[in-house]
Every structure is written in structure tokens, then in C-alpha cells.
């Protein structure tokens, strides 16, 4: 009976010089290795095909570990990541690499009092000189003095402008593919920060405000702009997927796009199509970081029809991300880049028009019968794509 429903558990012996994809397919069969393998297949077989829109979140110390240049930038270059929500800290530490600064692989068991006296900063087992922080801070302050920064803007625009300066610094230093911000600028990938004041970048922006800098972050635009990206994909016949590394505020920010469309704006929708998360957070504490995709269905964040295709892998993102990246690059051909940043104004205006047409200030009628029809905002091709048809 079992052999008719499930594949037999009989991994092949691990051989010399096995490729990453082969290792995952042949030996990642159970527990969280099994979930990681499922996540790899979900990304390459359902999230990426048919030009699906993929949003990624970055939480936890990924860029200090060098995974911005090693994994995130290659995924953007291949057209596998279309937009990003990141903690400000990840983007701040990403700057170190784009500016050619040096970080070192150390130990988590060093004497931190001694490190303090020696001017060494520790992020668990990553070490760097205190001057790295000071030089990065100075770079941010000097850059944002420019006239193009003297206004209110969304964080995606801010990161695009900042990324241009990082890209130019990389070129002068003769380095490349080291920075998420630089790659996002080159490939037109919008990057949002859900809490722009909660990082050293935000701290420097705040300090410059005391020097009469006019730079302000438009968080309202960020909320609407991210919703516009999702609406553009779904109404245009594409799937919308989320690839969540860690949890925290970026996870909620990328998922709340669907409640923003449905619950607040009154536009009929069903939720994101595919959900892939790598996390160490437990669901039973009630926090959003560990909340399952099944729970997200109740909020309208995830399409209930596609819940079986949602994957949560309980593992460190610094383990999962390199493996998933290597698997995806070997299993799926590069895609044309969507360059969503270039269309940000048009997408927002489309969402605005739909909201003014369908939304209301008064209470919106709650729709619970999800079996009656698909969203009327999309073309027929959209329904087929979300169901996995061609």
C-alpha cells in the first residue's frame, strides 16, 4: 500500500565528486533535509517557471557571512529573485563588502572584553575591525548629502540610489558581485526595509537630519508599493511566490501585501501562490517568525489551493541558502530579469486606480467562500498559471 503513495526510502551511497543537486536529490530524504529538497524542487519546478514573480526576505546575519555576494547576487543575476525585503542591518553589513572592506572568519569563543580593547567587532564567529563600522558610516553620511537624496522617498528608491554609489565604488576597486545593493541596482531589483530606522543606515540618516538633511523615508509608499508588485503579478497572469530566509519583520512585510490588497483595499484576491521558508523559529510561541503557511491561509496571505506546495525547512539559513542557490542555478535556466524597479510608478498607479474603484472607507464585506470563482482582476492565463497549467 505504501509503495503506491510514497517513494521508497533508499538513498544512493554518496560518491566522490557528487554535484550539489545530485547530493540533494539522492540523499536528502527525511527530516529537514527532506524539507530542504522539497524547497529546492518547489523553487525550480513551480516558483520560477512561467515567469513567476519571486520575492525574497533577508533576516539574520546573512550578509556579514558573505552570502550577499555568494548567493543573493547570483540569484538576482539569474533572474530568480525579483524583489527583496531585508532588515536594514543586512544591507548595512552588505556595504562592507561592496566597499572592499575586510571581514574575517573567527571563533565564537573569544574574550569579548579583550576584543573591545583591541577594537574588534564580533558577530558570533565573524570578526572585523571597528574601523569598518566607522568607514561605512562615513560613506553613508557622505553619499546621502547628495542633492538626489534631499527629499522624501520610498526605501526601494533610497536603496537604488545608494546601490549606484556602491556599484561605482566596486568598479573603482576592481571588484564585482560582492554586494546585494550593487547587484540590485544593476539588475533593477527593488529592495525594501520594513523598519528603516532599525539599523546603522537608519541611524546615520537620523543623524544627518540634525544637520538639516531633507531625506525622509515614505513608509506609506513602501506598504503600497510592495502590494502593487504583488497585484501586478497576480493581475497580469503570473504567480506570486515568497522565499523567506529567517522570519521577523521582513517576513510579515512581504506577506502582508495580500491582506493589504484584500482586507484594506477591497480588491478580490486569494493570497500568494507559493511559500518557501528557512527558519529556526518554532510555531508554538505565537510569533510571526515561526507562523506556518497554514496559519497564513487564515489571514488571506496564502492561496489555500496551493497550501500543499508550501514548504518550511527548519534549519539555519546560512546552510540552506547556499544549497538552494546551487541547486536552482544548476536545475533552471536563467530567466529574463523583470526589472521591477523600472516600473515602480506604473505599478503603483495601477493599484491606486483599482483601490479607488473598488475600495471604501467603510467596512469591507468579508469574503469566506473561496470556492466561488477566481479573482476577476487577472486574465484567463493567470488562473491557469496559478493552478500550475501552461
N, C-alpha and C positions, 0 to 999 in steps of 0.2 A: 504493500500500500504506500509506504513512504517513498519508494523509488519512483512512483508516478507523480509525486508532488514536489519532491526536493532532490537536488543533485547530491550524489554520493560524496561524502567527506573523505577524500583520499588524495591529499596533496602530493605533488611530484617531489622527488628529492631535489633539494637545492643544489644546483650545479655551479661550476666555476664560470665566472663572467656572465651570469644571468642579467638580463636587462631589467630595469625597474618595473616596466609594465608587465613583464613576464613573471617577476617575483610576486607582484601584487595579485595577478590573475591566478597563479598556480598555488600560492601558499597562504594568502590572506583569506582564510576561510571561516573563521569563527571569532566571536567576541568583537572587540573593537577593530581588529584587523579586518574582520568581515565587513564591518560597517564602513571602514575606510575604502575597501574595494567597491562596495556598493556606491559610495560617494563618488569615486572615480568614474564608474560607469554612468551614474546619474549625470555628471557634468558633461561627459563626452557623447553620451547617447541621447540625452533629452534636453539639457540646458543649452548646449551650443548649437545643435542642428537647427536648420530652418531660420538661421539668423536671430535666434532668441536673444533677448536683452538680459544681460547678466550684471547685477550689482554686487559689489563685494564690500564687506566691512573689515576694518583692521582694528583690533583691540589687543591689548597685551603688548609686551616689548618685542615686537616683530622686527621693526627697522633697526633697533640697536644691534640685533643679532645678524644684520646684513641681509635679511630676507627681502627687503625692499628691492634692491638691485638684483638679487639672486632669483627671486620667484615672482614678485608682483609685477615688476617692469617687463619681464619676458611674457607674462600673461597679457598685459596691455598691448605689447608689441604684436602679439599673435592675434589680437582682436578678440580675446577670450574674456576680457573684463571691460565693460562699457562705462561703468561709473562706480564711484567709491564713496563710502562714508568712513571716516577714520577719526580716531582720537587725535587731538592736537599734539599729544606727546609723540605719537608715531611719526607725525610729519616733522616735528622739531628735530628728532634724532635722525630722521632721514636726511636732513640738511647737512649733518656732519659728513656723510658720505659724498653728497653732491659737491661739497666744498673741499673735498680732498683731505679731510682730517683723519686722524688715526685712532682707531679703537682696537682693543686687544682682547683675546680670549684668555681669561684668567681663572680664578677659583672662587667659589662661594664661601670659602673657609678662611679668608684673610682677616687680619685685625683691622677693623674699620676705624678705630682711633688712630692707628698708625697711618692708614690711608688718608685720613683727614689732614694729618700733619704734613704728609707728603704731597698734598694737593691732587689726590687721585679719587675719581668718582667710580663707584661700583654699582652696576645693575646686575645683581646676582653674581654671575661669573664673567661679566663683561667689564672691562676696565678702560678708562681713558682719563687724560689729564684734565684738570679743572679749566685749563685754558680753552679747551674745546667748547665748553659752555659759554665762556666769555666771548670768544671769537664768533660763535654762532649768533649770540645775542646782538653783537655789534653789527653783524651782517644784516640781520633782520631790521634793526633800527635804521641803518643807513639806507637800505633799499626802500623802506616804506616812507622815507622822506620825499620820494619822487612825486611829481605832480599827478601822475596817474592814480596814486593811492589817496589823494586828498578828497575823498567823497565816501558816501555810504555805498556798500556793495555786498553781495552775497559771498559766502565763504568760497564757493566754487570759482567766482571771478578773482577773488583775492589769491587763491592758490594758483590759479592760472598765471596771474601776473608775477607772483613770486617764483613760480616754476620757470618762467622765462629767464629770470636772473640766475637761477641755479644752472640752467642749461648753458647759458653764456659762460658761467664760471667753469663748468665742466670742459667746455671747448678750450678755454684758455689754459686749463691744467692738462689738457690732453687725455682726459678720462671720459668714459661713456658708460651708459647703462648701470649707473650706480645709485640713482635717485628715483623714487616714486614721483616726486613733484616734477622733476625734469622730464621723465617719460610721459607723465600725464599731459604736460604742456605740449610735447612733441606730437602726441597721438590724439589730442582732443578729448581726453577723458576727464570729465568734471569730478572734482574731489570736494566733498562737504565735510565739515566738522560740526557735529551736533552740539558741542559745548565749546565755542571758540575761545572763551576766556579761561578755560581749564587746561592751560599748557604754557610753556615758556614763550611760545609765539604770541599767545594772547596777553601774557604778562608784558612783553615788550611793546605791543600795540597799546596797552593801557598806559604804560609809562610815557609813550610818545604823545598821548592825549594831554598829558600835563604840560607838554611843550606846544600845545595848540595844534597838534595834528588833527585833521578833519576826518581821518579814517574811522569808520564805524561799520560794524557787521549788521547786515539786514537779515536777521534770523527769520522774519516772516517770509522773505523771499526764499530762503533755504527750504522751509517747510513746503511752500507751494511749488518750488522748482523741482524738488525730488518727486513730489506727486505728479508733476507734469511729465517727468521722464517715464514713470510707470504708465500713466494714462496714454502717452504717445505710443508706447509699445503695444499695450493691450488693444487700443482702438485701431491701431494700424495692422492688426493681424499677427503680431508677434507674441511669443511667450515672455513672461517676466519672471526671472529667477533671482534668488538671493543666495550668495555664498558667504556665510558668516564665519569669521575667524574670531573666536572668543565670544563675547556677549556684550554686556554693558550698554551704554547709551547709543553707540552706533548701531547695535542690533535693533533696538526699538525704533531708531530714526529711519532705518531702511524699511522696516515692516509697517510703520505707521502710515506709510504712503497710501496703502489701501483703505484703512479707516478714514483717512483724510478725504479720499475720493468718495467713499460710500456714505459714511456716517455724518461727515461735516458738510460736504458739498452736495450730497444728494444725487450723485451720479451712479447709476446702476453698474456694479462691478462684482467680481467674485473672489478676488484675492490673488496673490502671487501664485504662479503655477508650480514652481519647484523651489525646494528649500534644502540647502546643504549647510550644516553647521559642524564645526570642530570646536569642542569646548571641554572644560573640566568642571563646569558648574552643574550642580545637582538640581533637578526639578522640584524636589520636595520642600525646599526652603521658601518657595513662593517668589523668588526673584526672577526678573525678566531674563537674566543671563542663562538660566537653566530651563526656562519655559520651553516646552516641546512644541513641535509644529501642530500636533493635535490640539493643544490649548490655543494656538494661534488661529485655528479654524473658527473657534467660537467668537473671536473678535473680527472676523472677516478678513484677516491678514493673509490666509492661505486658502486657495480653492479646495473645497472638500473633495472634489472628484479626483484630485491629484495627491491626496494625503498618502497613499501607499508609496508614492515616489519620493517622499521626503525622507532625508537621512540625517541622523545625528550621530557623530562619531566622538566618543568621549576620550579625547587624547590631547596632548599638548600640540598647539598649532605649529610650533617650530619643528615638530616631527611630521605632522600631516601635510603642511603646505608644500614643502619640497617634493614629497612623494606624489601628491596630486598634480603638481605642476609638471613634473617629469612625465607622468602618465599621460596627461592631457596633450602635451606637446608631441608625444610620440604616437598618440592614437587619433588625433583630429587635426586636419589641415588648418593652417592659418585662415582666419576669416577677414573679410573687408572690415576695416575699422569704422565704427558708426560716427565717430567724432561728434558726440552728443553736445559737447561744449559749444560747437559752432552753431547749434540750433536752439540754444537755450531760450532766447527771446521768443522765437516762434512757438516752441512747445508751451511756454508759459501763457502766451496769448490764447492758444487753443484751449487750454484748461480754463482760463478765465472766462472765455465765451461759453463753454459748457456749464460752468458753475452759475453764471448769471442767467443762463437759460433754464436750468433745472433746479438750482439750489433755492433756499429760502432762509430767512432769518428765524422763522418759527420752527417748531419741532418737525423733524423729518420722519415720515412714515417708515416704520421698521419692516424690513422685508425678511421673512424667515423661510419662505417656501422657495428653496434654491433649485427645485426640480423644474420649475416653470420657466423654460427658456434660458438663453444665454444673454449676456449683456448686449443691448441694442446698439452700443457705441461702435462695435467692431464690424468688420466685413466678414463675409462667409469664410474667407480664408483664415481669419483669426480663430474662429470656433474650431476649424479643422486642426490648426496648428496646436491649440491648447489641448486637444484630445490626442495629440501625437500622430495625426494623419498628415499626409502630404497632399 
